[in-house]
Amino acid sequence: MLTFQRFELGPLQTNAYVLVDKTRTKAAVIDPGTPDPALLRRLEGLKVEAILLTHAHFDHIGGVAELRKRFGCPVYLHALEKDWLTDPVKNGSARWSDVTAPVSSDPPDRGWTDGQKLELLGETFEVLHTPGHSPGSVSLLCGDLLFAGDALFRRSVGRTDLPGGDGAALARSIREKLYVLPDEVLVLPGHGPETTIGEEKRDNPYVRAK
């Protein structure tokens, strides 16, 4: 059975997730915000098969270059943000110089498409394109786990006032892609504590279920 561990990284306390397969020999990393020593220690002795990015804001990609260098693994990112990894202006690190140095790395190796099925760590991940927080934002569904990036938080949603943000698009993404999932699906967001689809449909004040 797939297991995961959450790490709160960087000045914005971004949630990075280390996923480990049932043999405890292979791993993948979702949104490595910084090359944090604790994160790197957790990966020691494991074959890191991929870095999975829900989107390319600086606080989610700061550890990409170091992890790719150490483990030689491919990086997945939606094509709408493929040039954000190389551009501190587009990924926001140039704008937030008070909290981060400029962040850049090589372009992604592979892209996401809506509805894509990725076989990884002996599991199937379904890619849900959930734009609104950013144009290329995706949420990754694996069984009853949803890695939602900055689309949906516990009792909140991702901000839409950054370049490329779109509040109406985010509301559509949440209603049409996420709220249609079973209530018991566990939402693992890019910031803050976990929640469930059922809880957010009932209690989220920003996007109400129809």
Backbone as JSON Lines, residues from 0, in Angstrom:
{"i":0,"aa":"M","n":[0.83,-1.19,0.0],"ca":[0.0,0.0,0.0],"c":[0.88,1.26,0.0]}
{"i":1,"aa":"L","n":[0.5,2.24,-0.81],"ca":[1.22,3.5,-0.86],"c":[1.15,4.23,0.48]}
{"i":2,"aa":"T","n":[2.27,4.74,0.94],"ca":[2.3,5.57,2.15],"c":[2.83,6.95,1.78]}
{"i":3,"aa":"F","n":[2.53,7.94,2.6],"ca":[3.03,9.28,2.33],"c":[3.42,9.96,3.63]}
{"i":4,"aa":"Q","n":[4.31,10.93,3.49],"ca":[4.73,11.77,4.61],"c":[4.74,13.21,4.16]}
{"i":5,"aa":"R","n":[4.22,14.09,4.99],"ca":[4.14,15.52,4.66],"c":[5.27,16.29,5.32]}
{"i":6,"aa":"F","n":[5.85,17.21,4.58],"ca":[6.89,18.1,5.09],"c":[6.45,19.54,4.84]}
{"i":7,"aa":"E","n":[6.47,20.38,5.87],"ca":[6.16,21.8,5.71],"c":[7.47,22.52,5.45]}
{"i":8,"aa":"L","n":[7.61,23.1,4.26],"ca":[8.89,23.62,3.83],"c":[8.83,25.1,3.49]}
{"i":9,"aa":"G","n":[9.92,25.8,3.81],"ca":[10.1,27.16,3.34],"c":[9.3,28.2,4.11]}
{"i":10,"aa":"P","n":[9.46,29.47,3.74],"ca":[8.84,30.57,4.47],"c":[7.32,30.58,4.38]}
{"i":11,"aa":"L","n":[6.75,29.94,3.37],"ca":[5.3,29.9,3.23],"c":[4.71,28.57,3.72]}
{"i":12,"aa":"Q","n":[5.55,27.76,4.36],"ca":[5.12,26.47,4.93],"c":[4.35,25.64,3.9]}
{"i":13,"aa":"T","n":[4.98,25.47,2.76],"ca":[4.39,24.69,1.68],"c":[4.46,23.21,2.01]}
{"i":14,"aa":"N","n":[3.39,22.5,1.77],"ca":[3.37,21.06,1.99],"c":[4.01,20.33,0.82]}
{"i":15,"aa":"A","n":[5.11,19.63,1.11],"ca":[5.69,18.68,0.17],"c":[5.34,17.28,0.66]}
{"i":16,"aa":"Y","n":[5.13,16.38,-0.27],"ca":[4.75,15.02,0.09],"c":[5.74,14.03,-0.5]}
{"i":17,"aa":"V","n":[6.22,13.13,0.35],"ca":[7.03,12.0,-0.11],"c":[6.13,10.77,-0.13]}
{"i":18,"aa":"L","n":[6.0,10.18,-1.3],"ca":[5.2,8.97,-1.47],"c":[6.13,7.78,-1.59]}
{"i":19,"aa":"V","n":[5.83,6.71,-0.89],"ca":[6.68,5.52,-0.89],"c":[5.83,4.31,-1.23]}
{"i":20,"aa":"D","n":[6.36,3.45,-2.1],"ca":[5.59,2.28,-2.52],"c":[5.57,1.21,-1.44]}
{"i":21,"aa":"K","n":[4.77,0.17,-1.65],"ca":[4.57,-0.83,-0.6],"c":[5.83,-1.65,-0.31]}
{"i":22,"aa":"T","n":[6.79,-1.67,-1.25],"ca":[8.03,-2.39,-1.0],"c":[9.04,-1.55,-0.22]}
{"i":23,"aa":"R","n":[8.71,-0.28,-0.04],"ca":[9.57,0.68,0.67],"c":[10.93,0.83,0.03]}
{"i":24,"aa":"T","n":[10.95,0.73,-1.31],"ca":[12.19,0.9,-2.05],"c":[12.12,2.04,-3.06]}
{"i":25,"aa":"K","n":[10.91,2.46,-3.43],"ca":[10.73,3.49,-4.45],"c":[9.91,4.65,-3.9]}
{"i":26,"aa":"A","n":[10.19,5.83,-4.42],"ca":[9.51,7.03,-3.92],"c":[9.23,8.0,-5.06]}
{"i":27,"aa":"A","n":[8.34,8.93,-4.77],"ca":[8.11,10.09,-5.62],"c":[7.9,11.28,-4.68]}
{"i":28,"aa":"V","n":[8.13,12.48,-5.19],"ca":[7.99,13.68,-4.38],"c":[7.02,14.63,-5.07]}
{"i":29,"aa":"I","n":[6.06,15.12,-4.32],"ca":[5.13,16.13,-4.82],"c":[5.5,17.49,-4.23]}
{"i":30,"aa":"D","n":[5.74,18.45,-5.1],"ca":[5.96,19.85,-4.73],"c":[7.07,20.07,-3.71]}
{"i":31,"aa":"P","n":[8.32,19.75,-4.07],"ca":[9.44,20.01,-3.15],"c":[9.78,21.5,-3.12]}
{"i":32,"aa":"G","n":[9.26,22.19,-2.12],"ca":[9.41,23.64,-2.05],"c":[10.82,24.12,-1.78]}
{"i":33,"aa":"T","n":[11.6,23.34,-1.05],"ca":[13.0,23.65,-0.81],"c":[13.76,22.32,-0.72]}
{"i":34,"aa":"P","n":[15.09,22.33,-0.92],"ca":[15.89,21.11,-0.73],"c":[16.18,20.92,0.76]}
{"i":35,"aa":"D","n":[15.14,20.71,1.52],"ca":[15.23,20.65,2.98],"c":[16.0,19.41,3.43]}
{"i":36,"aa":"P","n":[16.9,19.53,4.42],"ca":[17.67,18.37,4.88],"c":[16.79,17.22,5.35]}
{"i":37,"aa":"A","n":[15.69,17.49,6.04],"ca":[14.81,16.42,6.49],"c":[14.18,15.68,5.32]}
{"i":38,"aa":"L","n":[13.81,16.42,4.31],"ca":[13.25,15.8,3.11],"c":[14.28,14.92,2.42]}
{"i":39,"aa":"L","n":[15.5,15.42,2.29],"ca":[16.54,14.65,1.64],"c":[16.9,13.4,2.44]}
{"i":40,"aa":"R","n":[16.91,13.51,3.76],"ca":[17.19,12.33,4.58],"c":[16.12,11.26,4.39]}
{"i":41,"aa":"R","n":[14.88,11.68,4.26],"ca":[13.78,10.72,4.07],"c":[13.95,9.94,2.77]}
{"i":42,"aa":"L","n":[14.6,10.54,1.81],"ca":[14.75,9.9,0.5],"c":[16.0,9.03,0.4]}
{"i":43,"aa":"E","n":[16.85,9.07,1.41],"ca":[18.08,8.28,1.36],"c":[17.76,6.79,1.24]}
{"i":44,"aa":"G","n":[18.43,6.13,0.33],"ca":[18.25,4.7,0.13],"c":[17.05,4.32,-0.72]}
{"i":45,"aa":"L","n":[16.28,5.32,-1.17],"ca":[15.12,5.05,-2.01],"c":[15.42,5.43,-3.46]}
{"i":46,"aa":"K","n":[14.79,4.74,-4.38],"ca":[14.87,5.11,-5.78],"c":[13.76,6.13,-6.06]}
{"i":47,"aa":"V","n":[14.13,7.37,-6.28],"ca":[13.14,8.41,-6.53],"c":[12.76,8.37,-8.01]}
{"i":48,"aa":"E","n":[11.52,8.02,-8.28],"ca":[11.08,7.79,-9.65],"c":[10.56,9.05,-10.34]}
{"i":49,"aa":"A","n":[10.14,10.05,-9.58],"ca":[9.59,11.25,-10.22],"c":[9.43,12.38,-9.23]}
{"i":50,"aa":"I","n":[9.45,13.59,-9.75],"ca":[9.02,14.79,-9.04],"c":[7.74,15.26,-9.7]}
{"i":51,"aa":"L","n":[6.67,15.33,-8.94],"ca":[5.35,15.66,-9.46],"c":[4.98,17.05,-8.98]}
{"i":52,"aa":"L","n":[4.76,17.98,-9.91],"ca":[4.46,19.36,-9.55],"c":[3.0,19.67,-9.83]}
{"i":53,"aa":"T","n":[2.29,20.13,-8.81],"ca":[0.9,20.54,-9.01],"c":[0.83,21.86,-9.75]}
{"i":54,"aa":"H","n":[1.85,22.7,-9.6],"ca":[1.98,23.95,-10.34],"c":[3.38,24.48,-10.06]}
{"i":55,"aa":"A","n":[3.71,25.64,-10.65],"ca":[5.11,26.06,-10.63],"c":[5.34,27.4,-9.95]}
{"i":56,"aa":"H","n":[4.57,27.72,-8.91],"ca":[4.93,28.86,-8.09],"c":[6.18,28.52,-7.28]}
{"i":57,"aa":"F","n":[6.98,29.54,-6.98],"ca":[8.31,29.32,-6.41],"c":[8.3,28.49,-5.15]}
{"i":58,"aa":"D","n":[7.26,28.64,-4.32],"ca":[7.25,27.94,-3.04],"c":[6.96,26.46,-3.19]}
{"i":59,"aa":"H","n":[6.66,26.01,-4.4],"ca":[6.43,24.59,-4.68],"c":[7.57,23.95,-5.48]}
{"i":60,"aa":"I","n":[8.5,24.75,-5.98],"ca":[9.52,24.22,-6.9],"c":[10.95,24.47,-6.44]}
{"i":61,"aa":"G","n":[11.15,25.09,-5.27],"ca":[12.48,25.48,-4.87],"c":[13.47,24.33,-4.7]}
{"i":62,"aa":"G","n":[12.96,23.12,-4.47],"ca":[13.85,21.98,-4.31],"c":[14.03,21.13,-5.55]}
{"i":63,"aa":"V","n":[13.42,21.55,-6.65],"ca":[13.44,20.72,-7.87],"c":[14.86,20.49,-8.38]}
{"i":64,"aa":"A","n":[15.64,21.56,-8.5],"ca":[16.97,21.43,-9.08],"c":[17.85,20.47,-8.28]}
{"i":65,"aa":"E","n":[17.84,20.6,-6.95],"ca":[18.67,19.73,-6.11],"c":[18.22,18.29,-6.17]}
{"i":66,"aa":"L","n":[16.92,18.04,-6.11],"ca":[16.43,16.67,-6.15],"c":[16.69,16.02,-7.5]}
{"i":67,"aa":"R","n":[16.5,16.77,-8.57],"ca":[16.75,16.19,-9.9],"c":[18.24,15.88,-10.07]}
{"i":68,"aa":"K","n":[19.09,16.75,-9.54],"ca":[20.53,16.5,-9.63],"c":[20.93,15.25,-8.84]}
{"i":69,"aa":"R","n":[20.37,15.1,-7.65],"ca":[20.75,13.97,-6.79],"c":[20.21,12.64,-7.3]}
{"i":70,"aa":"F","n":[18.99,12.66,-7.8],"ca":[18.31,11.39,-8.08],"c":[18.09,11.11,-9.56]}
{"i":71,"aa":"G","n":[18.34,12.1,-10.41],"ca":[18.21,11.87,-11.84],"c":[16.81,11.5,-12.28]}
{"i":72,"aa":"C","n":[15.81,12.04,-11.6],"ca":[14.42,11.64,-11.87],"c":[13.72,12.68,-12.74]}
{"i":73,"aa":"P","n":[12.72,12.27,-13.51],"ca":[11.98,13.22,-14.34],"c":[11.07,14.12,-13.52]}
{"i":74,"aa":"V","n":[10.82,15.31,-14.06],"ca":[9.94,16.29,-13.44],"c":[8.7,16.44,-14.32]}
{"i":75,"aa":"Y","n":[7.54,16.33,-13.69],"ca":[6.26,16.48,-14.39],"c":[5.64,17.83,-14.06]}
{"i":76,"aa":"L","n":[5.15,18.53,-15.09],"ca":[4.5,19.82,-14.91],"c":[3.61,20.09,-16.12]}
{"i":77,"aa":"H","n":[2.49,20.75,-15.9],"ca":[1.58,21.05,-17.0],"c":[2.26,21.98,-18.02]}
{"i":78,"aa":"A","n":[1.96,21.75,-19.29],"ca":[2.61,22.52,-20.37],"c":[2.35,24.01,-20.27]}
{"i":79,"aa":"L","n":[1.22,24.42,-19.7],"ca":[0.92,25.84,-19.58],"c":[1.91,26.58,-18.68]}
{"i":80,"aa":"E","n":[2.66,25.82,-17.89],"ca":[3.65,26.45,-17.01],"c":[5.06,25.9,-17.25]}
{"i":81,"aa":"K","n":[5.27,25.34,-18.42],"ca":[6.55,24.67,-18.67],"c":[7.74,25.61,-18.6]}
{"i":82,"aa":"D","n":[7.53,26.92,-18.9],"ca":[8.64,27.86,-18.83],"c":[8.76,28.56,-17.49]}
{"i":83,"aa":"W","n":[7.88,28.24,-16.56],"ca":[7.95,28.88,-15.25],"c":[9.14,28.4,-14.42]}
{"i":84,"aa":"L","n":[9.57,27.16,-14.64],"ca":[10.7,26.65,-13.85],"c":[11.97,27.45,-14.13]}
{"i":85,"aa":"T","n":[12.12,27.94,-15.33],"ca":[13.34,28.64,-15.72],"c":[13.26,30.14,-15.49]}
{"i":86,"aa":"D","n":[12.1,30.66,-15.14],"ca":[11.86,32.1,-15.13],"c":[11.4,32.59,-13.76]}
{"i":87,"aa":"P","n":[12.28,33.25,-12.99],"ca":[11.89,33.74,-11.67],"c":[10.74,34.75,-11.69]}
{"i":88,"aa":"V","n":[10.57,35.46,-12.79],"ca":[9.44,36.38,-12.88],"c":[8.13,35.61,-12.94]}
{"i":89,"aa":"K","n":[8.08,34.6,-13.79],"ca":[6.85,33.84,-13.95],"c":[6.54,32.99,-12.73]}
{"i":90,"aa":"N","n":[7.55,32.41,-12.08],"ca":[7.26,31.58,-10.9],"c":[7.09,32.39,-9.62]}
{"i":91,"aa":"G","n":[7.3,33.69,-9.71],"ca":[7.01,34.58,-8.59],"c":[8.16,34.86,-7.65]}
{"i":92,"aa":"S","n":[9.27,34.14,-7.81],"ca":[10.36,34.34,-6.85],"c":[11.0,35.72,-7.0]}
{"i":93,"aa":"A","n":[10.97,36.29,-8.2],"ca":[11.51,37.64,-8.38],"c":[10.62,38.67,-7.68]}
{"i":94,"aa":"R","n":[9.33,38.4,-7.65],"ca":[8.39,39.34,-7.02],"c":[8.5,39.3,-5.5]}
{"i":95,"aa":"W","n":[8.81,38.14,-4.94],"ca":[8.83,37.98,-3.49],"c":[10.28,37.91,-2.98]}
{"i":96,"aa":"S","n":[11.09,38.88,-3.39],"ca":[12.51,38.86,-3.05],"c":[12.76,39.02,-1.55]}
{"i":97,"aa":"D","n":[11.73,39.45,-0.8],"ca":[11.9,39.57,0.64],"c":[11.83,38.23,1.35]}
{"i":98,"aa":"V","n":[11.33,37.19,0.66],"ca":[11.22,35.88,1.3],"c":[12.02,34.79,0.59]}
{"i":99,"aa":"T","n":[12.52,35.06,-0.63],"ca":[13.24,34.01,-1.34],"c":[14.24,34.62,-2.32]}
{"i":100,"aa":"A","n":[15.3,33.89,-2.54],"ca":[16.2,34.23,-3.65],"c":[15.52,33.8,-4.96]}
{"i":101,"aa":"P","n":[15.97,34.3,-6.1],"ca":[15.39,33.85,-7.37],"c":[15.48,32.33,-7.52]}
{"i":102,"aa":"V","n":[14.4,31.73,-7.94],"ca":[14.32,30.28,-8.1],"c":[14.25,29.94,-9.58]}
{"i":103,"aa":"S","n":[15.12,29.04,-10.02],"ca":[15.05,28.57,-11.4],"c":[15.68,27.19,-11.49]}
{"i":104,"aa":"S","n":[15.25,26.44,-12.47],"ca":[15.83,25.12,-12.75],"c":[15.59,24.82,-14.22]}
{"i":105,"aa":"D","n":[16.07,23.68,-14.66],"ca":[15.84,23.27,-16.04],"c":[14.35,23.05,-16.28]}
{"i":106,"aa":"P","n":[13.9,23.08,-17.54],"ca":[12.49,22.86,-17.85],"c":[12.03,21.47,-17.42]}
{"i":107,"aa":"P","n":[10.72,21.27,-17.32],"ca":[10.22,19.94,-16.96],"c":[10.54,18.91,-18.04]}
{"i":108,"aa":"D","n":[10.59,17.67,-17.63],"ca":[10.86,16.57,-18.56],"c":[9.6,16.06,-19.23]}
{"i":109,"aa":"R","n":[8.49,16.12,-18.51],"ca":[7.24,15.55,-19.01],"c":[6.07,16.44,-18.61]}
{"i":110,"aa":"G","n":[4.99,16.37,-19.39],"ca":[3.84,17.23,-19.15],"c":[2.65,16.48,-18.6]}
{"i":111,"aa":"W","n":[1.71,17.24,-18.05],"ca":[0.43,16.69,-17.61],"c":[-0.64,16.99,-18.66]}
{"i":112,"aa":"T","n":[-1.61,16.1,-18.79],"ca":[-2.82,16.38,-19.56],"c":[-4.02,15.97,-18.72]}
{"i":113,"aa":"D","n":[-5.11,16.69,-18.88],"ca":[-6.31,16.4,-18.09],"c":[-6.8,14.98,-18.37]}
{"i":114,"aa":"G","n":[-7.05,14.24,-17.33],"ca":[-7.51,12.86,-17.47],"c":[-6.41,11.84,-17.65]}
{"i":115,"aa":"Q","n":[-5.18,12.29,-17.72],"ca":[-4.04,11.39,-17.88],"c":[-3.97,10.4,-16.72]}
{"i":116,"aa":"K","n":[-3.6,9.17,-17.01],"ca":[-3.37,8.15,-16.0],"c":[-1.87,7.84,-15.97]}
{"i":117,"aa":"L","n":[-1.27,8.04,-14.83],"ca":[0.16,7.8,-14.66],"c":[0.35,6.6,-13.74]}
{"i":118,"aa":"E","n":[1.06,5.61,-14.23],"ca":[1.39,4.44,-13.42],"c":[2.71,4.69,-12.72]}
{"i":119,"aa":"L","n":[2.68,4.73,-11.41],"ca":[3.86,5.08,-10.63],"c":[3.79,4.42,-9.27]}
{"i":120,"aa":"L","n":[4.89,3.87,-8.8],"ca":[4.97,3.25,-7.48],"c":[3.94,2.13,-7.31]}
{"i":121,"aa":"G","n":[3.58,1.48,-8.4],"ca":[2.6,0.41,-8.34],"c":[1.18,0.89,-8.18]}
{"i":122,"aa":"E","n":[0.95,2.19,-8.36],"ca":[-0.38,2.78,-8.22],"c":[-0.73,3.56,-9.49]}
{"i":123,"aa":"T","n":[-2.0,3.92,-9.62],"ca":[-2.45,4.74,-10.73],"c":[-2.83,6.13,-10.22]}
{"i":124,"aa":"F","n":[-2.23,7.14,-10.81],"ca":[-2.54,8.53,-10.49],"c":[-3.33,9.12,-11.65]}
{"i":125,"aa":"E","n":[-4.47,9.73,-11.34],"ca":[-5.25,10.42,-12.36],"c":[-5.01,11.92,-12.24]}
{"i":126,"aa":"V","n":[-4.74,12.54,-13.37],"ca":[-4.44,13.97,-13.4],"c":[-5.73,14.74,-13.67]}
{"i":127,"aa":"L","n":[-6.05,15.66,-12.78],"ca":[-7.21,16.54,-12.95],"c":[-6.7,17.96,-13.14]}
{"i":128,"aa":"H","n":[-6.91,18.52,-14.31],"ca":[-6.49,19.9,-14.55],"c":[-7.45,20.81,-13.8]}
{"i":129,"aa":"T","n":[-6.94,21.54,-12.83],"ca":[-7.77,22.38,-11.96],"c":[-7.25,23.81,-11.96]}
{"i":130,"aa":"P","n":[-7.36,24.52,-13.09],"ca":[-6.84,25.89,-13.17],"c":[-7.64,26.86,-12.33]}
{"i":131,"aa":"G","n":[-7.06,28.01,-12.11],"ca":[-7.7,29.06,-11.33],"c":[-6.69,29.74,-10.42]}
{"i":132,"aa":"H","n":[-6.02,28.95,-9.59],"ca":[-4.91,29.5,-8.8],"c":[-3.77,29.86,-9.75]}
{"i":133,"aa":"S","n":[-3.53,29.01,-10.72],"ca":[-2.59,29.28,-11.81],"c":[-3.09,28.52,-13.03]}
{"i":134,"aa":"P","n":[-2.64,28.88,-14.23],"ca":[-3.2,28.27,-15.44],"c":[-2.97,26.77,-15.56]}
{"i":135,"aa":"G","n":[-1.81,26.31,-15.08],"ca":[-1.47,24.9,-15.23],"c":[-1.64,24.08,-13.98]}
{"i":136,"aa":"S","n":[-2.39,24.58,-13.01],"ca":[-2.58,23.82,-11.77],"c":[-3.27,22.48,-12.04]}
{"i":137,"aa":"V","n":[-2.76,21.45,-11.4],"ca":[-3.4,20.14,-11.45],"c":[-3.58,19.61,-10.04]}
{"i":138,"aa":"S","n":[-4.55,18.69,-9.9],"ca":[-4.72,17.91,-8.69],"c":[-4.49,16.45,-9.08]}
{"i":139,"aa":"L","n":[-3.87,15.69,-8.2],"ca":[-3.5,14.31,-8.49],"c":[-4.29,13.38,-7.59]}
{"i":140,"aa":"L","n":[-5.08,12.5,-8.22],"ca":[-5.94,11.57,-7.48],"c":[-5.33,10.18,-7.54]}
{"i":141,"aa":"C","n":[-5.09,9.6,-6.36],"ca":[-4.57,8.24,-6.26],"c":[-5.43,7.49,-5.26]}
{"i":142,"aa":"G","n":[-6.34,6.64,-5.76],"ca":[-7.26,5.96,-4.87],"c":[-8.14,6.97,-4.15]}
{"i":143,"aa":"D","n":[-8.1,6.97,-2.83],"ca":[-8.89,7.92,-2.06],"c":[-8.04,9.07,-1.52]}
{"i":144,"aa":"L","n":[-6.9,9.33,-2.17],"ca":[-6.03,10.44,-1.82],"c":[-6.04,11.46,-2.94]}
{"i":145,"aa":"L","n":[-6.24,12.73,-2.6],"ca":[-6.21,13.8,-3.58],"c":[-5.16,14.81,-3.17]}
{"i":146,"aa":"F","n":[-4.1,14.91,-3.97],"ca":[-3.07,15.91,-3.75],"c":[-3.49,17.15,-4.55]}
{"i":147,"aa":"A","n":[-4.05,18.13,-3.84],"ca":[-4.81,19.2,-4.48],"c":[-4.0,20.45,-4.78]}
{"i":148,"aa":"G","n":[-2.7,20.46,-4.47],"ca":[-1.94,21.67,-4.71],"c":[-2.57,22.86,-4.02]}
{"i":149,"aa":"D","n":[-2.64,24.0,-4.74],"ca":[-3.22,25.2,-4.15],"c":[-4.62,25.48,-4.7]}
{"i":150,"aa":"A","n":[-5.31,24.44,-5.13],"ca":[-6.7,24.62,-5.58],"c":[-7.64,24.68,-4.38]}
{"i":151,"aa":"L","n":[-7.61,23.65,-3.55],"ca":[-8.57,23.51,-2.45],"c":[-7.83,23.29,-1.14]}
{"i":152,"aa":"F","n":[-8.17,24.11,-0.14],"ca":[-7.63,23.98,1.2],"c":[-8.76,23.64,2.17]}
{"i":153,"aa":"R","n":[-8.38,23.36,3.41],"ca":[-9.38,23.17,4.45],"c":[-10.08,24.5,4.72]}
{"i":154,"aa":"R","n":[-11.34,24.57,4.4],"ca":[-12.18,25.76,4.58],"c":[-11.68,26.96,3.8]}
{"i":155,"aa":"S","n":[-10.93,26.74,2.75],"ca":[-10.42,27.85,1.96],"c":[-10.09,27.35,0.55]}
{"i":156,"aa":"V","n":[-9.62,28.28,-0.27],"ca":[-9.21,27.95,-1.64],"c":[-7.95,28.73,-1.96]}
{"i":157,"aa":"G","n":[-7.31,28.38,-3.06],"ca":[-6.1,29.09,-3.46],"c":[-6.38,30.52,-3.88]}
{"i":158,"aa":"R","n":[-5.42,31.38,-3.66],"ca":[-5.57,32.78,-4.04],"c":[-5.58,32.9,-5.56]}
{"i":159,"aa":"T","n":[-6.27,33.9,-6.06],"ca":[-6.41,34.08,-7.5],"c":[-5.96,35.47,-7.95]}
{"i":160,"aa":"D","n":[-5.26,36.19,-7.09],"ca":[-4.84,37.55,-7.42],"c":[-3.42,37.62,-7.96]}
{"i":161,"aa":"L","n":[-2.78,36.46,-8.2],"ca":[-1.46,36.43,-8.8],"c":[-1.59,36.36,-10.32]}
{"i":162,"aa":"P","n":[-0.52,36.69,-11.07],"ca":[-0.61,36.62,-12.53],"c":[-1.07,35.24,-13.0]}
{"i":163,"aa":"G","n":[-2.07,35.23,-13.87],"ca":[-2.61,33.97,-14.37],"c":[-3.74,33.42,-13.53]}
{"i":164,"aa":"G","n":[-4.03,34.05,-12.39],"ca":[-5.12,33.58,-11.53],"c":[-6.47,33.96,-12.11]}
{"i":165,"aa":"D","n":[-7.48,33.15,-11.77],"ca":[-8.83,33.37,-12.3],"c":[-9.83,32.77,-11.31]}
{"i":166,"aa":"G","n":[-10.53,33.64,-10.58],"ca":[-11.43,33.16,-9.55],"c":[-12.57,32.33,-10.08]}
{"i":167,"aa":"A","n":[-13.15,32.73,-11.21],"ca":[-14.25,31.96,-11.79],"c":[-13.78,30.59,-12.24]}
{"i":168,"aa":"A","n":[-12.58,30.54,-12.83],"ca":[-12.04,29.25,-13.27],"c":[-11.77,28.34,-12.08]}
{"i":169,"aa":"L","n":[-11.28,28.9,-10.99],"ca":[-11.01,28.09,-9.81],"c":[-12.31,27.5,-9.25]}
{"i":170,"aa":"A","n":[-13.35,28.32,-9.17],"ca":[-14.63,27.81,-8.67],"c":[-15.15,26.68,-9.56]}
{"i":171,"aa":"R","n":[-15.02,26.84,-10.88],"ca":[-15.43,25.76,-11.79],"c":[-14.6,24.51,-11.56]}
{"i":172,"aa":"S","n":[-13.3,24.68,-11.41],"ca":[-12.43,23.52,-11.18],"c":[-12.86,22.75,-9.95]}
{"i":173,"aa":"I","n":[-13.13,23.47,-8.88],"ca":[-13.49,22.82,-7.63],"c":[-14.83,22.12,-7.74]}
{"i":174,"aa":"R","n":[-15.81,22.81,-8.32],"ca":[-17.15,22.21,-8.42],"c":[-17.18,21.04,-9.4]}
{"i":175,"aa":"E","n":[-16.53,21.21,-10.55],"ca":[-16.68,20.24,-11.64],"c":[-15.67,19.1,-11.58]}
{"i":176,"aa":"K","n":[-14.52,19.33,-10.93],"ca":[-13.48,18.3,-10.91],"c":[-13.3,17.68,-9.52]}
{"i":177,"aa":"L","n":[-13.49,18.48,-8.46],"ca":[-13.18,17.99,-7.12],"c":[-14.43,17.63,-6.33]}
{"i":178,"aa":"Y","n":[-15.43,18.48,-6.33],"ca":[-16.64,18.19,-5.54],"c":[-17.43,17.0,-6.09]}
{"i":179,"aa":"V","n":[-17.11,16.55,-7.29],"ca":[-17.78,15.36,-7.84],"c":[-17.13,14.06,-7.34]}
{"i":180,"aa":"L","n":[-16.01,14.18,-6.66],"ca":[-15.35,12.99,-6.11],"c":[-16.1,12.51,-4.87]}
{"i":181,"aa":"P","n":[-15.89,11.25,-4.48],"ca":[-16.57,10.73,-3.28],"c":[-16.24,11.55,-2.04]}
{"i":182,"aa":"D","n":[-17.21,11.67,-1.14],"ca":[-17.04,12.48,0.06],"c":[-15.86,12.04,0.9]}
{"i":183,"aa":"E","n":[-15.53,10.75,0.87],"ca":[-14.48,10.24,1.75],"c":[-13.07,10.49,1.22]}
{"i":184,"aa":"V","n":[-12.93,11.01,0.03],"ca":[-11.59,11.29,-0.51],"c":[-10.87,12.27,0.41]}
{"i":185,"aa":"L","n":[-9.64,11.92,0.77],"ca":[-8.82,12.74,1.65],"c":[-8.1,13.79,0.82]}
{"i":186,"aa":"V","n":[-8.3,15.05,1.14],"ca":[-7.68,16.16,0.42],"c":[-6.38,16.54,1.12]}
{"i":187,"aa":"L","n":[-5.28,16.45,0.39],"ca":[-3.95,16.78,0.9],"c":[-3.48,18.04,0.16]}
{"i":188,"aa":"P","n":[-3.65,19.2,0.78],"ca":[-3.45,20.46,0.08],"c":[-1.99,20.91,0.07]}
{"i":189,"aa":"G","n":[-1.75,21.99,-0.7],"ca":[-0.41,22.55,-0.78],"c":[-0.02,23.36,0.44]}
{"i":190,"aa":"H","n":[-0.99,23.75,1.26],"ca":[-0.73,24.48,2.5],"c":[-1.79,24.07,3.51]}
{"i":191,"aa":"G","n":[-1.4,24.0,4.77],"ca":[-2.36,23.75,5.82],"c":[-2.73,22.29,5.99]}
{"i":192,"aa":"P","n":[-3.72,22.04,6.87],"ca":[-4.06,20.66,7.24],"c":[-4.92,19.97,6.19]}
{"i":193,"aa":"E","n":[-4.97,18.66,6.31],"ca":[-5.8,17.86,5.41],"c":[-7.27,18.05,5.72]}
{"i":194,"aa":"T","n":[-8.09,17.63,4.77],"ca":[-9.53,17.69,4.93],"c":[-10.13,16.58,4.07]}
{"i":195,"aa":"T","n":[-11.42,16.61,3.84],"ca":[-12.05,15.65,2.94],"c":[-12.95,16.4,1.97]}
{"i":196,"aa":"I","n":[-13.27,15.75,0.88],"ca":[-14.19,16.35,-0.09],"c":[-15.54,16.62,0.57]}
{"i":197,"aa":"G","n":[-16.02,15.68,1.35],"ca":[-17.31,15.85,2.0],"c":[-17.34,17.06,2.93]}
{"i":198,"aa":"E","n":[-16.27,17.24,3.7],"ca":[-16.2,18.39,4.61],"c":[-16.23,19.7,3.85]}
{"i":199,"aa":"E","n":[-15.49,19.75,2.75],"ca":[-15.42,21.01,2.01],"c":[-16.72,21.3,1.28]}
{"i":200,"aa":"K","n":[-17.37,20.3,0.75],"ca":[-18.68,20.51,0.12],"c":[-19.67,21.08,1.13]}
{"i":201,"aa":"R","n":[-19.54,20.66,2.37],"ca":[-20.46,21.1,3.42],"c":[-20.07,22.44,4.03]}
{"i":202,"aa":"D","n":[-18.78,22.67,4.26],"ca":[-18.35,23.77,5.12],"c":[-17.47,24.82,4.47]}
{"i":203,"aa":"N","n":[-17.01,24.6,3.24],"ca":[-16.11,25.6,2.64],"c":[-16.9,26.86,2.28]}
{"i":204,"aa":"P","n":[-16.54,28.02,2.85],"ca":[-17.34,29.23,2.61],"c":[-17.07,29.89,1.27]}
{"i":205,"aa":"Y","n":[-16.01,29.49,0.58],"ca":[-15.6,30.17,-0.65],"c":[-16.22,29.56,-1.9]}
{"i":206,"aa":"V","n":[-16.36,28.24,-1.92],"ca":[-17.0,27.56,-3.06],"c":[-18.01,26.58,-2.5]}
{"i":207,"aa":"R","n":[-19.27,26.9,-2.7],"ca":[-20.35,26.03,-2.22],"c":[-20.65,24.97,-3.27]}
{"i":208,"aa":"A","n":[-20.98,23.78,-2.8],"ca":[-21.43,22.73,-3.72],"c":[-22.81,23.09,-4.23]}
{"i":209,"aa":"K","n":[-23.05,22.82,-5.49],"ca":[-24.38,23.12,-6.05],"c":[-25.38,22.07,-5.62]}
